[in-house]
């Protein structure tokens, strides 16, 4: 007997119908739903442990988004032919959902929780990532897991001056603005996206459009949960044991001292940390030694809350930052380019205690990144990698592969810069940028954007405009009606504040952004103020960068490979490649150039790459010879390839031989060809005939020699 599912259907926009279904699949999970739009279906499940582990005082949440290749009728690549480690796209989608969900679990809920979203069926033109957060939140909504949702997420794009919610994959390519926005019914919580130098006003309009669409999805989840018996009563839990008297003692003894430290304007991160820790340790010393070990964990927890409250109040009341700066003041900046002389481009960008060493490498089409996902295929010729080693924060950290945070920060910087990098025929290169963070105290991804701009210009890449990035913060006290917008935030201000809003752009507009909000009720007026303050900060940073390098270098460095293009008729592609690649391999071996051929329509497009201009010319001439057509009555300097009894075969153009008959060698009679010619000899010949049926070439040497007088 078929199982009857519980469903909720709604229209996001005309023609965009979404159905949420539960009670049919994965019923052993605490919550499970299938979200369907067109042929695209996502299965989301959530499971949370009944109890928290004793040593855990945080929310151990894991969110994973996976795309099944069967969803699009494809086989996975590789030897094993099965889905393996998460792709960068899957990790980025997982991060978007994680950042939207995590703030809404109760602060005292510490049970290990796993959210898994799987793409099980895919319409080739529907972007499934825009439905992932809806699926995850719906699974939580129909479960008994405590969660202060629902939330959802949409993509909003500006296409032909109109906002489109959850555009198709083909529409996204035309967008002037593309934002992923997550929100609850009342508050925007997360924003990430890229833009083609749009204004702050346009971005705010996009957020409002997105939030209106999200409210529809949140209401649908509320109505769905009301139909599910299990969701009507959330589980009870007790994951914390507190000592309210101790909490009060910690606050009374340390609050003012923390407030005073916050106002000292200590510029050094480690010195500032030590100053706060000294206040905490001083209080610990007042606890009897026999009780100290038992209470130390709670003291540290309560002290963290006191430190946070004191720092926030100091900023709100005194309008002075932890390092002594004004609210809109940018830390000291210094830059240097061409720091690494052997690289194609390099820059050091330092802002306060955050430093990025950025390199640029220029390659050919063979170096492009291959994208072979379940839904998206193709190649990427602009890549940015971000590395965050432990020493950048003075910590010991084992070296593994890139963490999710590194992939996310690298993606943000890549999206910020790709808007100004030339494309198509204006850029023959595959470009790889690597940002190695050497010091970190806030805004390392934005340092990567600034350093990336300088390194690109140092490499001679003709970017349209320099790009800079800034991270904005926010401290709020909703009860008192106070708030402070902070420019160029420190790591501490990110941790203790209510917002981390990264904005990148040129002098003309925004190119990318990423925002996480940790406070309810953030008004659009405050966001507008933050964006304007970010614009002013960005202009200041661009000015500081321009003091080091204000435009791309006139040319690439002498050791950078040059790439020249050739176009040949389609029928000659095989001749240039040769049987089994023999000809093209010979050209590359002889000239030292790298040759790449692609077929486009009726033509072959050839890229010839080498750091030696002479090798490029040699390769070009060789290819021209292969693609040239022999012309009747033309004179050629040919090479004797082989000798036979009745004459010699002469190569007059690469791959094109003709017969020089023994009677055409000289006016005088020749008995033995080898008396006149040897293999490898260079000889001038004239093309005197082309067989119409076979295309065979008939050559003559004697017509180029003066005929002796008759005796």
C-alpha positions in Angstrom: 0.0 0.0 0.0 1.4 3.4 -1.0 2.3 5.8 1.8 0.3 9.0 1.9 2.7 11.9 2.2 2.0 15.3 3.9 2.6 18.0 1.3 2.6 21.8 1.1 2.6 23.5 -2.3 3.1 27.2 -3.0 4.0 29.5 -5.9 7.2 31.6 -5.4 6.5 33.5 -8.7 4.2 32.7 -11.6 5.5 29.4 -13.1 7.7 28.6 -10.1 5.7 26.1 -8.1 7.5 24.5 -5.1 6.2 21.5 -3.2 7.5 20.3 0.2 6.7 16.7 1.1 7.3 14.8 4.3 6.3 11.4 5.8 7.2 9.4 2.7 11.0 9.0 2.6 13.7 8.6 5.3 11.3 8.2 8.2 14.0 7.0 10.6 15.5 10.5 10.6 14.3 13.0 13.2 13.1 15.1 10.3 13.0 14.6 6.5 11.5 16.3 3.5 11.6 16.3 -0.2 11.5 19.7 -1.9 10.5 19.7 -5.5 10.5 22.4 -8.2 10.0 21.2 -11.8 12.1 18.1 -12.2 14.5 19.1 -9.5 14.1 17.3 -6.2 16.2 17.7 -3.0 16.0 15.2 -0.1 16.9 16.8 3.2 17.3 14.9 6.5 18.2 16.0 10.0 19.3 13.9 13.0 20.3 15.1 16.4 21.7 13.1 19.3 19.4 12.7 22.3 22.1 13.8 24.7 25.1 16.1 24.5 28.6 14.8 25.2 30.0 15.8 28.6 33.0 17.7 27.2 31.0 19.7 24.6 29.9 23.3 25.4 29.1 24.4 21.9 26.7 23.4 19.0 28.4 20.5 17.0 26.4 21.1 13.8 27.5 19.6 10.5 25.7 20.5 7.2 26.5 18.7 4.0 25.1 19.3 0.5 25.7 16.4 -2.0 24.8 16.2 -5.7 24.1 12.6 -6.9 25.4 12.1 -10.5 22.4 9.8 -11.2 20.2 12.9 -10.7 21.3 14.1 -14.1 21.9 10.7 -15.7 25.6 10.9 -15.5 28.5 8.6 -14.3 31.0 10.1 -11.8 34.5 10.4 -13.1 37.6 8.6 -11.8 38.6 5.0 -11.4 35.9 4.0 -8.8 33.0 5.6 -10.7 31.3 6.7 -7.5 30.7 10.0 -5.7 33.7 10.9 -3.6 34.8 13.8 -1.5 32.7 17.0 -1.7 33.5 19.3 -4.6 34.1 23.0 -4.0 30.6 23.8 -5.2 29.1 21.4 -2.7 31.2 22.8 0.1 30.2 26.4 -0.8 26.5 25.4 -0.8 27.0 23.6 2.5 28.5 26.7 4.0 25.6 28.9 2.9 23.1 26.7 4.6 25.2 26.2 7.7 25.6 30.0 8.2 21.9 30.5 7.9 20.9 27.7 10.3 23.6 27.8 13.0 22.6 31.1 14.8 19.0 29.9 15.3 19.7 26.8 17.5 19.3 27.6 21.2 22.5 28.8 22.8 22.4 26.0 25.4 21.7 23.2 22.9 24.8 21.1 22.5 23.7 17.8 21.0 25.5 16.7 17.9 23.3 17.5 14.9 23.7 16.5 11.2 21.8 18.1 8.3 22.2 16.3 5.0 20.8 17.7 1.7 21.0 15.5 -1.4 20.2 16.4 -5.0 18.4 13.3 -6.2 16.8 14.6 -9.4 17.9 17.6 -11.4 16.3 19.8 -14.1 19.2 21.0 -16.2 18.1 24.6 -16.0 17.0 24.9 -12.4 19.7 25.9 -9.8 19.2 23.5 -6.9 21.4 25.5 -4.4 18.7 28.1 -4.1 16.4 25.4 -2.6 18.9 23.8 -0.3 18.3 26.0 2.8 14.5 25.7 2.3 14.9 21.9 2.4 17.2 21.9 5.4 14.9 24.3 7.4 11.8 22.3 6.4 13.4 19.1 7.7 14.0 20.9 11.1 10.5 22.3 11.1 8.9 18.8 10.9 11.2 17.4 13.5 11.2 17.7 17.3 14.6 19.3 17.4 14.7 22.7 19.1 15.2 25.4 16.4 14.2 29.0 16.3 13.2 29.0 12.7 12.0 28.6 10.1 14.4 30.2 7.6 14.9 30.0 3.9 17.2 31.2 1.2 16.7 32.5 -2.3 18.8 33.7 -5.2 17.9 37.1 -6.5 19.4 38.4 -9.8 19.2 41.7 -11.6 18.5 40.9 -15.3 17.7 43.7 -17.8 17.0 46.1 -14.9 14.4 43.7 -13.3 14.9 41.5 -10.2 14.3 37.8 -10.7 13.9 35.4 -7.8 15.5 32.0 -8.2 16.5 32.6 -11.9 17.3 29.7 -14.2 20.9 28.7 -14.7 20.8 30.3 -18.2 19.4 33.5 -16.8 22.2 33.7 -14.2 24.8 34.1 -16.9 23.1 37.4 -18.0 22.8 38.9 -14.5 24.3 42.2 -13.4 23.8 41.2 -9.8 23.5 37.8 -8.2 22.8 37.4 -4.5 22.1 34.5 -2.2 20.0 35.8 0.7 19.0 33.8 3.8 16.4 35.1 6.2 13.7 34.3 8.8 10.2 35.7 8.7 11.5 38.9 10.4 15.2 39.2 9.8 17.9 38.9 7.1 20.6 36.7 8.4 23.1 36.0 5.6 24.0 37.5 2.2 26.6 36.4 -0.4 27.0 37.3 -4.0 28.7 39.1 -6.8 27.8 42.2 -8.9 29.1 44.1 -11.9 29.8 47.4 -10.0 26.3 48.1 -8.9 25.4 50.8 -6.4 24.6 50.4 -2.7 21.0 51.4 -3.5 20.5 48.6 -6.0 21.9 46.1 -3.5 19.5 47.2 -0.8 16.6 46.8 -3.3 17.7 43.3 -4.0 17.7 42.4 -0.3 14.1 43.6 0.0 13.0 41.6 -3.0 14.7 38.5 -1.6 13.2 38.9 1.8 9.6 39.2 0.5 10.1 35.9 -1.4 11.6 34.2 1.7 8.6 35.2 3.9 6.4 33.1 1.5 8.7 30.1 2.0 8.8 30.5 5.8 5.0 30.7 6.0 4.8 27.4 4.0 7.0 25.7 6.5 5.0 26.9 9.4 1.8 25.5 7.8 3.5 22.2 7.0 4.8 21.8 10.5 1.3 22.3 11.8 0.2 19.2 9.9 3.0 17.0 11.4 2.2 15.6 14.8 5.9 15.1 15.8 6.7 18.7 15.2 4.1 20.1 17.6 6.2 19.4 20.7 10.0 20.0 20.7 12.2 17.7 22.8 13.2 18.7 26.2 16.9 18.9 27.1 19.4 20.0 29.7 22.9 20.4 28.2 24.3 22.9 30.7 24.8 23.1 34.4 25.2 26.6 35.7 26.1 28.3 39.0 24.2 31.6 39.0 26.0 32.8 42.2 29.4 32.3 40.5 28.2 34.0 37.4 27.2 37.0 39.5 30.6 37.0 41.3 32.5 37.0 38.0 30.6 39.9 36.7 30.8 42.0 39.8 34.6 41.4 40.1 35.6 41.7 36.4 33.2 43.9 34.4 34.7 47.3 35.2 38.2 46.0 34.8 37.3 44.6 31.3 35.7 47.9 30.5 38.9 49.7 31.4 41.0 47.4 29.3 38.7 48.0 26.3 39.4 51.7 26.6 43.2 51.4 26.8 43.5 51.3 23.0 46.0 48.3 22.9 47.0 48.0 19.3 48.8 44.6 19.6 46.4 41.6 19.4 48.4 39.3 21.7 49.0 42.1 24.3 45.3 42.8 24.3 44.4 39.2 24.8 46.9 38.9 27.7 45.4 42.0 29.4 41.9 40.5 29.4 43.3 37.1 30.5 45.1 38.8 33.4 41.7 40.1 34.7 40.3 36.6 34.4 43.3 34.9 36.1 43.2 37.5 38.9 39.6 36.4 39.7 40.6 32.7 39.5 43.2 33.4 42.2 40.4 34.5 44.6 38.8 31.1 44.5 40.0 28.6 47.1 42.6 26.3 45.6 40.6 23.2 46.4 37.6 24.6 44.4 39.5 26.3 41.6 39.9 23.3 39.2 36.3 22.4 39.5 35.0 26.0 38.8 37.6 27.0 36.3 35.5 26.0 33.3 32.5 27.9 34.4 34.6 30.9 35.3 36.1 31.1 31.8 32.6 30.7 30.3 31.1 33.5 32.4 34.2 35.7 32.0 33.8 35.4 28.2 30.2 36.8 28.5 31.4 39.6 30.8 34.2 40.5 28.4 31.8 40.6 25.5 29.3 42.8 27.4 32.1 45.2 28.6 33.7 45.6 25.2 30.4 46.2 23.5 29.3 48.8 26.0 32.6 50.5 25.9 32.3 50.9 22.1 28.7 52.0 22.3 29.3 54.5 25.1 32.7 55.9 24.4 32.7 55.5 20.5 36.3 54.2 20.7 37.5 50.8 19.4 39.6 48.1 21.2 42.7 49.3 19.4 42.0 53.0 20.0 40.5 53.8 16.5 37.5 55.8 15.7 34.4 53.9 14.5 35.1 54.6 10.8 38.9 54.6 10.9 40.9 52.2 8.8 44.1 50.5 10.1 47.5 51.5 8.8 48.1 50.1 5.3 51.4 49.3 3.5 51.8 47.5 0.2 54.7 46.2 -2.0 54.6 44.7 -5.5 57.1 42.5 -7.3 58.3 41.2 -4.0 58.9 37.7 -5.5 61.0 38.3 -8.6 60.6 34.9 -10.1 56.8 34.9 -10.1 54.6 36.3 -12.9 53.1 38.8 -10.5 53.3 39.3 -6.7 52.2 41.7 -3.9 52.3 42.0 -0.2 49.2 43.8 1.3 49.3 44.6 5.0 46.5 46.3 7.0 47.1 46.5 10.7 47.9 43.0 11.9 46.5 41.3 8.8 48.9 40.5 6.0 48.5 38.6 2.6 51.3 37.5 0.3 49.6 37.1 -3.1 51.0 35.6 -6.3 49.7 35.5 -9.9 50.6 32.7 -12.3 49.8 32.9 -16.0 49.2 29.7 -18.0 47.6 28.5 -21.2 44.2 26.8 -21.9 45.7 23.5 -20.8 46.0 24.9 -17.2 42.3 25.8 -16.9 40.3 24.1 -14.2 38.0 21.4 -15.4 34.6 21.4 -13.9 32.8 18.1 -14.0 29.9 18.2 -11.6 26.6 16.4 -11.6 24.9 19.5 -13.0 27.5 22.0 -14.1 30.3 21.2 -16.6 32.9 23.3 -18.3 36.2 25.0 -17.4 37.4 27.9 -15.4 40.3 30.1 -16.5 40.3 32.4 -13.5 41.2 30.7 -10.1 41.9 32.1 -6.7 43.1 29.9 -3.8 43.3 31.2 -0.2 45.5 29.6 2.4 45.3 30.2 6.1 48.2 28.5 8.0 48.2 28.3 11.8 51.2 30.6 12.2 49.2 33.5 10.9 47.5 33.6 14.3 50.4 32.3 16.3 48.9 28.8 16.6 50.1 25.3 16.0 48.0 23.8 13.3 48.5 20.6 11.3 48.7 21.0 7.6 45.8 19.2 5.8 43.9 20.1 2.7 42.0 23.4 2.5 39.3 23.7 5.1 35.8 24.8 4.3 36.5 28.3 5.6 39.5 28.6 3.2 37.4 27.5 0.2 34.7 30.0 1.2 37.1 32.9 1.6 38.9 32.1 -1.6 35.6 31.9 -3.5 34.5 35.4 -2.2 37.8 36.9 -3.3 37.6 35.2 -6.7 34.1 36.6 -7.3 35.3 40.0 -6.3 38.1 40.2 -8.7 36.7 38.3 -11.7 34.4 41.2 -12.5 37.4 43.3 -13.6 39.6 40.7 -15.3 39.5 40.8 -19.1 37.8 37.9 -20.8 37.6 36.3 -24.2 40.2 37.5 -26.8 41.3 40.2 -24.4 42.7 37.6 -22.1 44.4 34.5 -23.6 45.7 33.3 -20.2 44.5 31.0 -17.5 45.1 33.0 -14.4 45.8 31.5 -10.9 46.0 33.8 -7.9 47.2 32.4 -4.6 46.7 34.4 -1.4 48.8 33.1 1.6 47.8 34.7 4.8 50.9 35.5 6.8 49.2 37.4 9.7 45.6 37.5 10.6 43.6 39.8 12.8 40.4 40.3 10.9 39.5 40.8 7.2 42.0 38.4 5.7 39.7 37.7 2.8 39.5 41.4 2.1 43.3 41.6 2.2 43.4 38.9 -0.4 41.2 41.0 -2.7 43.5 44.1 -2.3 46.6 42.0 -2.6 45.1 40.2 -5.6 44.4 43.5 -7.4 48.0 44.6 -6.9 49.5 41.3 -8.0 47.3 41.2 -11.1 48.5 44.7 -12.1 52.1 43.7 -11.3 51.7 40.8 -13.7 50.5 43.1 -16.5 46.9 41.9 -16.6 44.8 44.7 -18.0 42.1 44.8 -15.3 39.4 47.4 -15.9 39.7 49.0 -12.5 41.4 48.2 -9.1 39.2 46.4 -6.5 39.5 46.8 -2.8 37.6 45.1 0.1 36.6 46.0 3.6 34.9 44.2 6.4 32.3 46.1 8.4 31.1 45.2 11.9 28.2 46.2 14.1 27.5 46.6 17.8 23.9 47.0 18.9 21.9 47.5 22.1 18.3 47.3 21.0 16.9 48.1 24.5 18.9 51.4 24.7 18.4 52.1 21.0 22.2 52.4 20.5 24.4 51.0 17.7 27.8 51.5 16.3 28.9 50.6 12.7 32.6 49.7 12.6 34.9 49.9 9.6 37.7 47.4 9.0 36.9 45.2 12.0 39.4 43.3 14.1 39.1 39.6 14.8 37.8 40.4 18.3 35.2 42.8 17.0 34.0 40.1 14.6 33.7 37.5 17.4 32.1 39.9 19.9 30.0 41.9 17.5 26.6 41.4 15.7 27.6 41.5 12.1 30.4 40.6 9.7 29.7 42.4 6.4 32.4 42.1 3.8 32.1 44.4 0.8 34.4 44.6 -2.2 34.3 47.0 -5.2 35.9 49.5 -7.5 35.5 53.3 -7.3 32.3 52.9 -9.3 30.4 50.2 -7.4 30.2 46.8 -5.6 31.6 43.6 -7.1 31.0 41.1 -4.3 29.7 40.9 -0.7 29.3 38.5 2.2 27.3 39.2 5.3 26.5 37.3 8.4 24.1 38.9 11.0 23.8 37.6 14.5 21.2 40.0 15.8 17.4 40.3 15.3 15.7 43.3 13.9 18.5 44.9 11.9 16.8 47.7 9.9 17.5 48.6 6.3 18.5 52.1 7.6 21.4 50.6 9.5 22.4 48.4 6.5 22.3 51.5 4.3 24.6 53.4 6.8 27.0 50.4 6.9 27.1 50.3 3.1 27.9 54.0 2.8 30.5 53.7 5.5 32.0 50.7 3.6 32.0 52.8 0.4 34.0 55.5 2.0 36.4 53.0 3.6 36.9 51.3 0.2 37.8 54.6 -1.5 40.4 55.2 1.2 41.9 51.8 0.7 42.0 52.2 -3.1 43.9 55.5 -2.5 46.5 53.8 -0.4 46.9 51.0 -2.9 47.4 53.5 -5.7 50.4 54.9 -3.9 52.2 51.6 -4.7 50.7 50.8 -8.1 47.8 52.6 -9.7 47.4 50.8 -13.0 48.6 47.5 -14.7 52.1 47.4 -16.0 52.5 48.1 -19.7 53.7 44.6 -20.5 54.1 41.2 -18.9 57.5 40.3 -17.4 60.1 39.0 -19.8 59.8 35.4 -18.6 56.0 35.2 -18.8 54.9 33.0 -21.6 53.4 34.9 -24.6 50.4 33.5 -26.3 49.5 34.2 -29.9 46.5 33.0 -31.8 46.2 31.6 -35.3 43.1 30.7 -37.2 43.1 27.9 -39.8 40.4 26.3 -42.0 38.8 23.4 -40.3 40.0 20.9 -42.9 43.7 21.6 -41.9 43.3 20.6 -38.2 44.1 17.0 -38.9 47.2 17.9 -40.9 48.5 20.1 -38.1 47.9 17.4 -35.5 49.2 14.6 -37.7 48.6 10.8 -37.2 48.6 10.1 -33.5 49.7 13.7 -32.8 53.0 13.1 -34.6 53.1 16.5 -36.4 52.1 18.7 -33.5 54.5 16.9 -31.2 57.3 17.4 -33.7 56.5 21.2 -33.9 56.5 21.5 -30.2 59.8 19.5 -29.8 61.6 21.5 -32.5 60.4 25.0 -31.6 59.9 24.7 -27.8 56.4 26.3 -28.0 53.2 24.8 -26.6 50.4 24.5 -29.1 46.8 24.0 -28.4 44.1 23.5 -31.1 40.4 23.9 -30.6 37.7 23.5 -33.2 35.2 26.3 -33.3 32.6 26.2 -36.1 34.4 26.0 -39.5 37.8 27.0 -38.1 40.6 25.7 -36.0 41.7 28.2 -33.3 45.4 27.7 -32.4 47.1 29.1 -29.3 50.9 29.2 -29.5 52.6 29.8 -26.1 56.2 30.4 -25.3 58.4 32.8 -23.3 60.6 33.0 -26.4 59.2 35.1 -29.2 61.5 33.3 -31.8 60.0 29.9 -30.9 56.5 31.4 -31.5 57.5 32.7 -34.9 59.0 29.3 -35.9 55.9 27.5 -34.8 53.7 30.0 -36.7 55.7 29.6 -39.9 55.7 25.8 -39.6 51.9 25.8 -39.3 51.5 28.3 -42.1 53.5 25.9 -44.2 51.2 23.0 -43.4 48.1 25.0 -44.1 49.4 26.6 -47.3 48.1 25.3 -50.6 50.7 24.6 -53.4 50.3 27.1 -56.3 50.9 26.2 -59.9 54.0 27.8 -61.4 55.3 28.9 -58.0 59.0 28.3 -57.2 59.8 26.5 -53.9 62.9 25.7 -52.0 62.2 22.1 -51.2 64.0 19.2 -49.4 64.8 15.9 -51.0 62.9 13.4 -48.9 63.6 10.2 -50.9 65.3 9.1 -54.1 63.9 6.5 -56.5 65.2 5.2 -59.8 62.9 7.5 -61.8 63.5 10.6 -59.8 63.2 12.2 -56.3 60.4 13.2 -54.0 60.7 16.7 -52.9 58.9 18.3 -49.9 58.0 21.7 -51.0 55.7 22.5 -48.0 55.3 20.7 -44.7 53.6 17.5 -45.4 53.3 18.1 -49.2 55.7 16.2 -51.5 56.0 16.3 -55.3 57.8 14.2 -57.8 60.8 15.6 -59.5 61.1 13.2 -62.4 64.6 12.3 -63.6 63.9 14.0 -66.9 63.1 17.3 -65.0 66.3 17.4 -63.0 68.5 18.9 -65.7 68.5 19.7 -69.4 71.3 17.1 -69.9 70.6 13.5 -69.7 71.1 11.9 -66.2 71.6 8.2 -65.8 71.6 8.1 -62.0 69.6 10.5 -59.8 72.1 10.1 -56.9 74.8 11.6 -59.1 73.0 15.0 -58.8 70.8 14.8 -55.6 71.1 13.3 -52.1 68.5 12.9 -49.4 68.3 16.1 -47.3 69.5 18.3 -50.1 67.8 21.7 -50.5 66.8 22.3 -54.1 64.8 25.0 -55.9 61.9 23.6 -57.9 58.9 24.9 -59.8 55.5 23.4 -59.6 54.6 22.7 -63.2 51.6 20.4 -62.8 48.8 19.2 -60.4 46.9 16.0 -61.2 43.2 16.9 -61.1 42.2 13.5 -60.0 44.9 12.5 -57.5 46.3 15.9 -56.5 49.8 14.7 -57.2 52.4 17.4 -57.7 54.7 17.5 -60.7 58.0 19.4 -60.2 60.8 20.7 -62.4 64.3 21.8 -61.6 65.5 22.2 -65.2 63.1 25.0 -66.0 64.9 27.1 -63.5 68.3 26.4 -65.2 69.4 28.2 -68.3 69.0 25.9 -71.2 72.3 25.3 -72.9 72.5 26.2 -76.6 72.0 23.5 -79.2 75.3 22.3 -80.6 
